Amino acid sequence: MAAAITYIYPLYGTDTARLDSLLAEFRELGSEIPGTTTRDGFDNLTQAMRNTTAQFRDEAAIQMTAGHGKSADLAAQAAKATAGNPWIEDKRKTYWTVRKTSQLAAFDAWAAGAEGSLDTLESRGYDISRARRTLDVIVAKRPDLVAALDSQREDRIAAADTVISPLMEQFMEQTIEAQGAVSEAERMQFMIDQGYRAVYRADSMNGELLPVLLDIGEAEDATRKLKGDLAVANRYLATGNLASVKNPLRLVKTDLKDLSMAYRDIANTADLPAGTTSALRALVITLDSAADQVVD
């Protein structure tokens, strides 16, 4: 893009303001890649960058026509700028390193959360055999995901995702079905217990973040609200009035999502040690998974 602007700018009658703006937009999207932890996040960023590239191409064509530019000369200048460019190669390597690390961390965090959920269900007498088998299959697919990421080919990564994502959805359905085999009170108790597990992890994370950032107000507020709504749900459940538990549980679901968003924002914007950022992103996935398990 920069090479194209360099070629077009001196041509008589051209205006590269729009091209400069699109280049800045493309770079801004690229800067968001290291903070992206999900497949959907990467897909959305990639699509946005493709859209920006298409707009740049269209605008460049307009300016080339206005300035009577020569396509062969433009192509030669772009090739000269990119051939053997160590900056481009370094950025490419960085992109794939960050993408592989983040995507595998997300996969591992999801699997760990799923395992924890099954352990809790099993301890309460739920039949989790079908969900356990599905989780085993998902974990066995990790080497396929690693190989796809190592190939640095979008088609192979997408192919691996089309196998793994439906299995994850199937797992969630099976955990919900397992809860259906027991009483509604037990299902509600499970949801509340999952919420308290999230609170324990959030308290630990807040304690780690506070000395570094000093101000983690949104995360602390969301954690405090989650504790309050869990306490209400637990108190109502103890009365045996199950209908009264549903509304605080809906609030718990929202609280978990809000807390997840607060931690996602911190992970994407704060200057933290790499280990803390990774732990934050793993916690985001855990909270989202816990929220998904709170059903009416």
C-alpha positions as a printed NumPy array, in Angstrom:
array([[  0.   ,   0.   ,   0.   ],
       [  2.764,   2.413,   0.952],
       [  4.583,   1.658,  -2.308],
       [  1.408,   2.363,  -4.291],
       [  0.952,   5.721,  -2.555],
       [  4.6  ,   6.592,  -3.225],
       [  4.071,   5.923,  -6.931],
       [  0.688,   7.664,  -7.269],
       [  1.428,  10.795,  -5.213],
       [  3.711,  12.542,  -7.785],
       [  1.321,  11.896, -10.685],
       [ -0.386,  15.052, -11.915],
       [ -4.017,  15.445, -10.814],
       [ -4.018,  12.799,  -8.092],
       [ -5.169,  13.019,  -4.48 ],
       [ -3.832,  10.351,  -2.101],
       [ -5.662,  11.509,   1.048],
       [ -8.137,   8.636,   0.848],
       [ -5.31 ,   6.149,   0.24 ],
       [ -3.413,   7.47 ,   3.273],
       [ -6.541,   7.06 ,   5.391],
       [ -7.108,   3.48 ,   4.236],
       [ -3.477,   2.597,   4.899],
       [ -3.793,   3.958,   8.447],
       [ -7.006,   1.967,   8.914],
       [ -5.289,  -1.211,   7.675],
       [ -2.391,  -0.718,  10.09 ],
       [ -4.778,  -0.096,  12.989],
       [ -6.601,  -3.358,  12.258],
       [ -3.281,  -5.156,  12.107],
       [ -2.301,  -3.791,  15.511],
       [ -5.352,  -5.524,  17.027],
       [ -4.182,  -8.994,  16.02 ],
       [ -1.968,  -9.65 ,  19.092],
       [ -4.924,  -9.002,  21.403],
       [ -7.276, -11.353,  19.557],
       [ -7.876, -14.701,  21.273],
       [-10.722, -16.342,  19.381],
       [-11.242, -17.798,  15.932],
       [-14.178, -15.445,  15.38 ],
       [-11.978, -12.536,  16.371],
       [ -9.354, -13.474,  13.816],
       [-11.997, -14.039,  11.15 ],
       [-13.585, -10.646,  11.806],
       [-10.232,  -8.857,  11.711],
       [ -9.17 , -10.68 ,   8.565],
       [-12.43 ,  -9.796,   6.838],
       [-12.129,  -6.163,   7.885],
       [ -8.578,  -6.008,   6.539],
       [ -9.722,  -7.564,   3.269],
       [-12.481,  -4.971,   2.978],
       [ -9.99 ,  -2.175,   3.587],
       [ -7.641,  -3.661,   0.993],
       [-10.471,  -3.829,  -1.557],
       [-11.345,  -0.177,  -0.916],
       [ -7.679,   0.765,  -1.285],
       [ -7.47 ,  -1.112,  -4.581],
       [-10.56 ,   0.665,  -5.923],
       [ -9.309,   4.095,  -4.853],
       [ -5.858,   3.4  ,  -6.29 ],
       [ -7.457,   2.529,  -9.628],
       [ -9.339,   5.841,  -9.611],
       [ -6.174,   7.812,  -8.864],
       [ -4.149,   5.864, -11.431],
       [ -6.722,   6.817, -14.063],
       [ -6.693,  10.454, -12.98 ],
       [ -2.908,  10.624, -13.092],
       [ -2.462,   8.45 , -16.206],
       [ -0.299,   6.055, -14.196],
       [  1.177,   2.91 , -15.71 ],
       [  0.168,  -0.363, -14.083],
       [  3.453,  -2.038, -15.012],
       [  5.451,   0.721, -13.299],
       [  3.271,   0.509, -10.199],
       [  3.655,  -3.269, -10.058],
       [  7.425,  -2.961, -10.425],
       [  7.65 ,  -0.42 ,  -7.613],
       [  5.499,  -2.553,  -5.31 ],
       [  7.58 ,  -5.645,  -6.081],
       [ 10.785,  -3.75 ,  -5.358],
       [  9.421,  -2.524,  -2.031],
       [  8.294,  -5.951,  -0.833],
       [ 10.882,  -8.351,  -2.271],
       [ 13.115,  -9.603,   0.507],
       [ 11.825,  -6.931,   2.853],
       [ 12.932,  -8.047,   6.344],
       [ 10.25 ,  -5.889,   8.013],
       [  7.473,  -7.683,   6.126],
       [  8.963, -11.089,   6.86 ],
       [  9.331, -10.209,  10.542],
       [  5.714,  -9.039,  10.736],
       [  4.545, -12.203,   8.996],
       [  6.426, -14.394,  11.476],
       [  5.155, -12.353,  14.406],
       [  1.57 , -12.623,  13.165],
       [  1.693, -16.403,  12.905],
       [  3.522, -16.817,  16.208],
       [  0.956, -14.692,  18.05 ],
       [ -1.937, -16.326,  16.255],
       [ -0.772, -19.856,  17.027],
       [ -0.03 , -19.063,  20.675],
       [ -3.338, -17.26 ,  21.216],
       [ -5.506, -19.797,  19.414],
       [ -3.959, -22.764,  21.214],
       [ -4.245, -20.946,  24.552],
       [ -7.939, -20.384,  23.848],
       [ -8.393, -24.06 ,  22.943],
       [ -6.586, -25.222,  26.095],
       [ -8.532, -22.83 ,  28.325],
       [-11.821, -24.06 ,  26.879],
       [-10.802, -27.695,  27.365],
       [ -9.703, -27.056,  30.963],
       [-12.99 , -25.297,  31.721],
       [-14.957, -28.122,  30.134],
       [-13.052, -30.688,  32.204],
       [-13.773, -28.724,  35.369],
       [-17.469, -28.579,  34.515],
       [-17.616, -32.341,  33.989],
       [-15.85 , -32.98 ,  37.298],
       [-18.43 , -30.85 ,  39.09 ],
       [-21.318, -32.561,  37.326],
       [-19.91 , -36.011,  38.049],
       [-19.44 , -35.207,  41.733],
       [-23.149, -34.399,  41.908],
       [-24.193, -37.675,  40.311],
       [-24.831, -36.497,  36.756],
       [-24.336, -38.992,  33.931],
       [-21.629, -37.224,  31.941],
       [-20.434, -40.235,  29.927],
       [-21.546, -38.869,  26.534],
       [-20.105, -35.426,  27.191],
       [-16.865, -37.006,  28.435],
       [-16.46 , -38.981,  25.204],
       [-17.071, -35.856,  23.145],
       [-14.523, -33.896,  25.172],
       [-11.971, -36.679,  24.641],
       [-12.516, -36.404,  20.88 ],
       [-12.116, -32.608,  21.013],
       [ -8.847, -32.842,  22.96 ],
       [ -7.599, -35.472,  20.493],
       [ -8.108, -32.929,  17.695],
       [ -5.523, -30.525,  19.168],
       [ -2.618, -31.913,  17.079],
       [ -4.722, -31.303,  13.948],
       [ -5.181, -27.665,  14.986],
       [ -1.446, -27.334,  15.692],
       [ -0.591, -28.764,  12.261],
       [ -3.077, -26.433,  10.564],
       [ -1.627, -23.383,  12.329],
       [  1.914, -24.507,  11.521],
       [  0.962, -24.717,   7.843],
       [  0.003, -21.007,   7.937],
       [ -2.782, -21.772,   5.463],
       [ -6.217, -20.316,   6.072],
       [ -7.981, -23.195,   4.288],
       [ -6.396, -25.794,   6.578],
       [ -7.153, -23.751,   9.698],
       [-10.762, -23.305,   8.59 ],
       [-11.021, -27.039,   7.878],
       [ -9.794, -27.872,  11.394],
       [-12.255, -25.38 ,  12.862],
       [-15.189, -26.872,  10.952],
       [-14.46 , -30.164,  12.724],
       [-13.772, -28.803,  16.224],
       [-16.492, -26.125,  16.55 ],
       [-19.474, -28.5  ,  16.029],
       [-17.963, -30.878,  18.582],
       [-17.759, -28.038,  21.1  ],
       [-21.409, -27.2  ,  20.468],
       [-22.285, -30.885,  20.847],
       [-20.43 , -30.99 ,  24.16 ],
       [-22.386, -28.018,  25.515],
       [-25.658, -29.631,  24.45 ],
       [-24.684, -32.883,  26.157],
       [-23.808, -31.167,  29.442],
       [-27.201, -29.461,  29.393],
       [-28.911, -32.784,  28.614],
       [-27.046, -34.43 ,  31.499],
       [-28.447, -31.821,  33.858],
       [-31.903, -32.59 ,  32.516],
       [-31.674, -36.082,  33.994],
       [-31.767, -34.702,  37.533],
       [-34.   , -32.322,  39.392],
       [-34.317, -28.64 ,  38.562],
       [-33.002, -27.779,  42.021],
       [-29.808, -29.739,  41.359],
       [-29.359, -28.025,  37.997],
       [-29.722, -24.644,  39.66 ],
       [-27.242, -25.61 ,  42.362],
       [-24.761, -26.594,  39.665],
       [-25.127, -23.2  ,  37.97 ],
       [-24.609, -21.417,  41.282],
       [-21.544, -23.541,  42.051],
       [-20.089, -22.672,  38.645],
       [-20.651, -19.022,  39.454],
       [-18.795, -19.318,  42.745],
       [-15.905, -21.045,  40.983],
       [-15.74 , -18.034,  38.685],
       [-15.783, -15.686,  41.691],
       [-12.836, -17.512,  43.242],
       [-10.788, -17.104,  40.072],
       [-11.889, -13.48 ,  39.649],
       [-10.852, -12.607,  43.214],
       [ -7.433, -14.144,  42.579],
       [ -7.051, -12.271,  39.297],
       [ -8.158,  -8.96 ,  40.829],
       [ -5.607,  -9.405,  43.58 ],
       [ -2.904,  -9.902,  40.951],
       [ -4.01 ,  -6.957,  38.812],
       [ -4.603,  -4.334,  41.483],
       [ -0.94 ,  -3.75 ,  42.489],
       [ -0.009,  -3.365,  38.81 ],
       [ -2.892,  -1.274,  37.46 ],
       [ -4.286,   0.337,  40.67 ],
       [ -7.6  ,   0.997,  38.925],
       [ -9.58 ,  -2.082,  37.877],
       [-12.945,  -0.584,  38.733],
       [-15.02 ,  -2.315,  36.059],
       [-13.658,  -5.744,  36.945],
       [-14.122,  -5.149,  40.668],
       [-17.658,  -3.835,  40.161],
       [-18.604,  -6.804,  37.982],
       [-17.11 ,  -9.242,  40.51 ],
       [-18.988,  -7.566,  43.367],
       [-22.279,  -7.721,  41.461],
       [-21.716, -11.363,  40.584],
       [-21.187, -12.183,  44.252],
       [-24.366, -10.364,  45.215],
       [-26.565, -12.031,  42.598],
       [-25.115, -15.453,  43.428],
       [-25.907, -14.895,  47.094],
       [-29.513, -13.995,  46.227],
       [-29.876, -17.039,  43.973],
       [-28.406, -19.313,  46.646],
       [-30.689, -17.857,  49.335],
       [-33.799, -18.296,  47.191],
       [-32.789, -21.844,  46.283],
       [-32.548, -22.724,  49.983],
       [-36.217, -21.756,  50.413],
       [-37.286, -24.32 ,  47.818],
       [-39.073, -21.684,  45.725],
       [-37.385, -22.543,  42.434],
       [-39.339, -20.008,  40.39 ],
       [-37.803, -17.202,  42.443],
       [-34.278, -18.442,  41.606],
       [-34.622, -17.919,  37.859],
       [-34.352, -14.153,  37.802],
       [-31.153, -13.9  ,  39.922],
       [-29.666, -16.666,  37.784],
       [-30.371, -14.586,  34.669],
       [-28.531, -11.731,  36.388],
       [-25.648, -14.1  ,  37.179],
       [-25.402, -14.946,  33.478],
       [-25.2  , -11.237,  32.624],
       [-22.664, -10.642,  35.397],
       [-20.403, -13.377,  34.042],
       [-20.533, -11.827,  30.574],
       [-19.839,  -8.351,  31.972],
       [-16.875,  -9.621,  33.969],
       [-15.554, -11.417,  30.911],
       [-15.767,  -8.189,  28.906],
       [-13.979,  -6.218,  31.634],
       [-11.081,  -8.678,  31.645],
       [-11.   ,  -8.76 ,  27.834],
       [-10.628,  -4.976,  27.781],
       [ -7.79 ,  -5.114,  30.312],
       [ -5.982,  -7.845,  28.375],
       [ -6.234,  -5.855,  25.149],
       [ -5.237,  -2.45 ,  26.509],
       [ -3.059,  -2.806,  29.613],
       [  0.721,  -3.231,  29.631],
       [  0.989,  -6.432,  31.661],
       [  3.489,  -9.282,  32.006],
       [  2.943, -11.895,  29.29 ],
       [  1.924, -14.533,  31.826],
       [ -0.727, -12.279,  33.34 ],
       [ -2.146, -11.42 ,  29.92 ],
       [ -2.361, -15.116,  29.018],
       [ -4.08 , -15.896,  32.318],
       [ -6.546, -13.061,  31.707],
       [ -7.457, -14.343,  28.268],
       [ -7.892, -17.868,  29.595],
       [-10.182, -16.5  ,  32.329],
       [-12.241, -14.661,  29.699],
       [-12.937, -17.968,  27.984],
       [-13.768, -19.657,  31.285],
       [-16.253, -16.931,  32.206],
       [-17.927, -17.081,  28.803],
       [-18.244, -20.845,  29.143],
       [-19.706, -20.518,  32.648],
       [-22.238, -17.985,  31.364],
       [-23.25 , -20.355,  28.55 ],
       [-24.015, -23.033,  31.136],
       [-26.541, -20.838,  32.947],
       [-29.768, -21.794,  31.181],
       [-33.427, -21.12 ,  31.937]])
